[in-house]
Amino acid sequence: MRMPKHTAKLVREKVENIAADPYGDHPNATKLQGREGYRLRVGDWRVIYQVQDKELLILVLKVASRGEVYR
């Protein structure tokens, strides 16, 4: 499934907001259970990411639709 352009722009904006303040309060972002990282929900799309403290680096691991992201 291909991501619509407007959704891709929104995902990019939300990831940039998280990168600017990784430990701030971000709606629709929650810590994953059973594995490292966080999940950001943008409509029917999910972004799985990790925050690497020593480098202040946001590592986006996967961007996929809701049904595919956890596979």
ZAGUGU-743706 format. One record per atom (N, C-alpha, C): x, y, z; residue in one letter. Coordinates in pm, 1 decimal. Layout:
N
+----------+----------+----------+--------+
!       xx !       yy !       zz ! residu !
+----------+----------+----------+--------+
!        X !        Y !        Z !      a !
...
+----------+----------+----------+--------+
//
This chain:
71
+----------+----------+----------+--------+
!       xx !       yy !       zz ! residu !
+----------+----------+----------+--------+
!     83.9 !   -117.2 !      0.0 !      m !
!      0.0 !      0.0 !      0.0 !      m !
!     89.4 !    124.9 !      0.0 !      m !
!     60.1 !    217.2 !    -87.2 !      r !
!    138.8 !    338.9 !    -99.8 !      r !
!     79.5 !    449.0 !    -12.6 !      r !
!    166.4 !    521.6 !     57.7 !      m !
!    122.2 !    628.3 !    146.2 !      m !
!     87.8 !    753.8 !     64.3 !      m !
!    -29.4 !    813.7 !     88.8 !      p !
!    -64.3 !    938.6 !     20.6 !      p !
!     33.7 !   1050.7 !     55.2 !      p !
!     54.3 !   1143.2 !    -37.7 !      k !
!    151.8 !   1251.3 !    -16.9 !      k !
!    119.2 !   1336.5 !    104.9 !      k !
!     -8.2 !   1369.2 !    125.3 !      h !
!    -42.2 !   1452.6 !    240.8 !      h !
!    -14.5 !   1379.6 !    372.6 !      h !
!    -32.6 !   1249.0 !    374.4 !      t !
!     -1.6 !   1169.4 !    493.5 !      t !
!    148.6 !   1164.6 !    515.4 !      t !
!    225.5 !   1148.8 !    408.8 !      a !
!    371.6 !   1146.8 !    420.2 !      a !
!    422.7 !   1277.9 !    477.0 !      a !
!    364.9 !   1389.4 !    433.8 !      k !
!    404.8 !   1520.8 !    486.2 !      k !
!    372.8 !   1530.8 !    635.0 !      k !
!    256.1 !   1482.5 !    675.1 !      l !
!    217.0 !   1485.7 !    815.8 !      l !
!    308.6 !   1397.5 !    900.4 !      l !
!    342.9 !   1278.8 !    850.5 !      v !
!    435.1 !   1189.5 !    922.0 !      v !
!    569.8 !   1258.0 !    940.0 !      v !
!    621.1 !   1319.5 !    834.8 !      r !
!    749.2 !   1388.6 !    841.2 !      r !
!    745.9 !   1501.1 !    945.3 !      r !
!    637.6 !   1579.6 !    947.8 !      e !
!    624.9 !   1688.5 !   1044.8 !      e !
!    623.0 !   1635.9 !   1187.2 !      e !
!    549.6 !   1528.1 !   1210.5 !      k !
!    541.1 !   1471.7 !   1345.8 !      k !
!    675.0 !   1413.0 !   1391.6 !      k !
!    747.0 !   1347.0 !   1301.0 !      v !
!    878.5 !   1293.6 !   1335.8 !      v !
!    975.8 !   1408.2 !   1364.9 !      v !
!    968.4 !   1516.7 !   1289.2 !      e !
!   1053.4 !   1632.8 !   1315.5 !      e !
!   1021.3 !   1694.5 !   1451.7 !      e !
!    893.6 !   1699.8 !   1490.6 !      n !
!    855.6 !   1749.9 !   1623.1 !      n !
!    913.5 !   1661.9 !   1733.6 !      n !
!    908.5 !   1531.5 !   1713.7 !      i !
!    965.3 !   1439.8 !   1813.2 !      i !
!   1116.4 !   1456.9 !   1819.1 !      i !
!   1181.0 !   1472.8 !   1704.7 !      a !
!   1326.4 !   1490.5 !   1701.9 !      a !
!   1368.0 !   1617.5 !   1774.5 !      a !
!   1286.3 !   1722.9 !   1766.7 !      a !
!   1318.2 !   1849.0 !   1833.6 !      a !
!   1308.8 !   1836.3 !   1985.4 !      a !
!   1220.7 !   1748.4 !   2035.1 !      d !
!   1202.3 !   1730.0 !   2179.3 !      d !
!   1161.5 !   1585.0 !   2205.6 !      d !
!   1258.5 !   1492.4 !   2202.7 !      p !
!   1225.7 !   1349.6 !   2212.4 !      p !
!   1154.1 !   1309.0 !   2341.2 !      p !
!   1173.0 !   1383.8 !   2448.5 !      y !
!   1113.3 !   1344.7 !   2576.2 !      y !
!    993.5 !   1431.2 !   2612.7 !      y !
!    947.0 !   1513.1 !   2520.1 !      g !
!    828.9 !   1594.9 !   2542.8 !      g !
!    702.5 !   1511.6 !   2532.6 !      g !
!    590.5 !   1577.6 !   2555.9 !      d !
!    460.5 !   1511.1 !   2546.7 !      d !
!    414.3 !   1515.1 !   2401.6 !      d !
!    406.7 !   1399.1 !   2339.0 !      h !
!    366.5 !   1390.2 !   2199.2 !      h !
!    239.2 !   1306.6 !   2189.7 !      h !
!    127.6 !   1371.1 !   2151.8 !      p !
!      3.3 !   1294.1 !   2136.0 !      p !
!     22.1 !   1184.8 !   2031.6 !      p !
!    -39.6 !   1073.5 !   2052.6 !      n !
!    -36.8 !    959.7 !   1960.6 !      n !
!     97.4 !    888.2 !   1956.0 !      n !
!    187.9 !    915.4 !   2049.2 !      a !
!    314.1 !    842.0 !   2059.1 !      a !
!    314.4 !    768.3 !   2192.5 !      a !
!    339.3 !    638.0 !   2187.9 !      t !
!    342.1 !    558.0 !   2310.7 !      t !
!    459.9 !    462.3 !   2307.7 !      t !
!    504.1 !    425.3 !   2427.5 !      k !
!    613.0 !    329.3 !   2440.5 !      k !
!    560.8 !    191.3 !   2403.1 !      k !
!    641.4 !    116.5 !   2328.6 !      l !
!    602.5 !    -19.0 !   2290.8 !      l !
!    615.4 !   -113.2 !   2409.8 !      l !
!    531.2 !   -213.5 !   2413.1 !      q !
!    539.0 !   -315.2 !   2517.1 !      q !
!    605.2 !   -439.6 !   2459.0 !      q !
!    695.8 !   -497.7 !   2533.5 !      g !
!    760.8 !   -621.4 !   2490.5 !      g !
!    880.9 !   -601.6 !   2399.3 !      g !
!    914.5 !   -477.5 !   2367.6 !      r !
!   1033.0 !   -449.1 !   2287.0 !      r !
!   1069.0 !   -302.1 !   2303.8 !      r !
!   1190.7 !   -268.1 !   2263.7 !      e !
!   1235.3 !   -129.5 !   2275.3 !      e !
!   1167.4 !    -42.5 !   2172.1 !      e !
!   1153.1 !     83.2 !   2205.2 !      g !
!   1105.4 !    178.5 !   2107.8 !      g !
!    969.1 !    235.2 !   2137.7 !      g !
!    922.9 !    314.6 !   2044.8 !      y !
!    796.4 !    385.4 !   2057.4 !      y !
!    716.9 !    369.0 !   1929.6 !      y !
!    587.9 !    394.7 !   1940.5 !      r !
!    498.4 !    390.9 !   1825.8 !      r !
!    430.9 !    526.9 !   1812.9 !      r !
!    433.4 !    581.7 !   1693.3 !      l !
!    364.0 !    705.6 !   1662.4 !      l !
!    249.9 !    671.4 !   1567.8 !      l !
!    129.3 !    711.6 !   1603.4 !      r !
!     11.9 !    684.3 !   1519.9 !      r !
!    -22.9 !    808.9 !   1440.8 !      r !
!    -32.6 !    794.4 !   1309.0 !      v !
!    -73.3 !    902.5 !   1219.6 !      v !
!   -183.2 !    845.4 !   1130.3 !      v !
!   -307.3 !    866.2 !   1168.1 !      g !
!   -419.7 !    806.2 !   1094.9 !      g !
!   -409.4 !    655.3 !   1099.7 !      g !
!   -412.5 !    591.6 !    983.8 !      d !
!   -400.4 !    445.3 !    976.1 !      d !
!   -256.4 !    399.5 !    960.8 !      d !
!   -161.6 !    490.6 !    973.8 !      w !
!    -19.9 !    460.0 !    957.2 !      w !
!     49.9 !    462.5 !   1091.8 !      w !
!    155.0 !    381.6 !   1104.4 !      r !
!    231.9 !    374.7 !   1227.5 !      r !
!    379.6 !    395.2 !   1195.7 !      r !
!    448.0 !    465.1 !   1286.4 !      v !
!    592.3 !    484.8 !   1276.5 !      v !
!    651.9 !    421.6 !   1400.9 !      v !
!    739.8 !    325.8 !   1383.7 !      i !
!    810.2 !    262.5 !   1495.1 !      i !
!    947.7 !    328.6 !   1501.2 !      i !
!    982.6 !    381.9 !   1619.0 !      y !
!   1110.6 !    451.9 !   1630.1 !      y !
!   1174.0 !    428.8 !   1766.6 !      y !
!   1303.6 !    455.9 !   1773.5 !      q !
!   1380.6 !    448.7 !   1897.5 !      q !
!   1450.4 !    581.4 !   1920.1 !      q !
!   1471.1 !    614.7 !   2046.5 !      v !
!   1549.6 !    732.3 !   2083.5 !      v !
!   1681.5 !    680.6 !   2138.6 !      v !
!   1791.5 !    717.8 !   2075.6 !      q !
!   1923.2 !    675.8 !   2122.7 !      q !
!   1982.8 !    791.6 !   2200.6 !      q !
!   1985.6 !    778.2 !   2332.9 !      d !
!   2020.1 !    886.3 !   2425.1 !      d !
!   2157.4 !    948.1 !   2402.9 !      d !
!   2258.6 !    867.7 !   2389.7 !      k !
!   2394.7 !    921.6 !   2384.8 !      k !
!   2416.9 !   1012.7 !   2265.1 !      k !
!   2347.1 !    987.1 !   2156.1 !      e !
!   2366.6 !   1065.6 !   2035.0 !      e !
!   2250.4 !   1160.4 !   2007.0 !      e !
!   2145.0 !   1158.3 !   2093.0 !      l !
!   2022.3 !   1232.9 !   2067.0 !      l !
!   1976.6 !   1211.7 !   1923.3 !      l !
!   1957.8 !   1085.2 !   1890.6 !      l !
!   1925.1 !   1042.2 !   1756.1 !      l !
!   1789.4 !    974.1 !   1757.8 !      l !
!   1702.2 !   1012.2 !   1665.0 !      i !
!   1575.2 !    943.7 !   1647.8 !      i !
!   1593.7 !    847.8 !   1530.7 !      i !
!   1579.7 !    720.8 !   1557.1 !      l !
!   1600.0 !    618.4 !   1455.7 !      l !
!   1463.2 !    562.6 !   1416.4 !      l !
!   1415.7 !    596.3 !   1297.0 !      v !
!   1287.6 !    545.2 !   1248.6 !      v !
!   1312.8 !    406.2 !   1193.2 !      v !
!   1248.3 !    307.9 !   1253.0 !      l !
!   1270.5 !    168.9 !   1215.8 !      l !
!   1175.6 !    121.3 !   1106.8 !      l !
!   1051.8 !    171.1 !   1109.6 !      k !
!    954.9 !    123.1 !   1012.9 !      k !
!    838.7 !    220.6 !   1003.8 !      k !
!    790.2 !    241.1 !    883.4 !      v !
!    668.2 !    317.1 !    859.6 !      v !
!    580.6 !    228.0 !    772.8 !      v !
!    463.7 !    194.6 !    822.9 !      a !
!    374.6 !    103.8 !    748.3 !      a !
!    231.6 !    125.0 !    792.9 !      a !
!    139.1 !     66.8 !    719.6 !      s !
!     -0.5 !     74.9 !    759.5 !      s !
!    -21.1 !     -3.4 !    887.6 !      s !
!   -131.0 !     26.1 !    952.3 !      r !
!   -159.5 !    -31.4 !   1083.1 !      r !
!   -151.7 !   -183.5 !   1083.6 !      r !
!   -200.1 !   -248.8 !    980.4 !      g !
!   -201.9 !   -394.4 !    976.6 !      g !
!    -67.7 !   -458.3 !    947.3 !      g !
!     27.5 !   -381.9 !    898.1 !      e !
!    156.1 !   -437.9 !    856.9 !      e !
!    273.8 !   -400.6 !    945.8 !      e !
!    260.0 !   -298.5 !   1026.5 !      v !
!    376.1 !   -241.4 !   1094.6 !      v !
!    437.2 !   -334.2 !   1199.6 !      v !
!    359.7 !   -417.3 !   1262.0 !      y !
!    411.0 !   -499.7 !   1371.9 !      y !
!    462.9 !   -634.6 !   1325.3 !      y !
!    458.2 !   -663.5 !   1197.9 !      r !
!    506.4 !   -792.4 !   1145.1 !      r !
!    655.3 !   -794.6 !   1137.6 !      r !
+----------+----------+----------+--------+
//
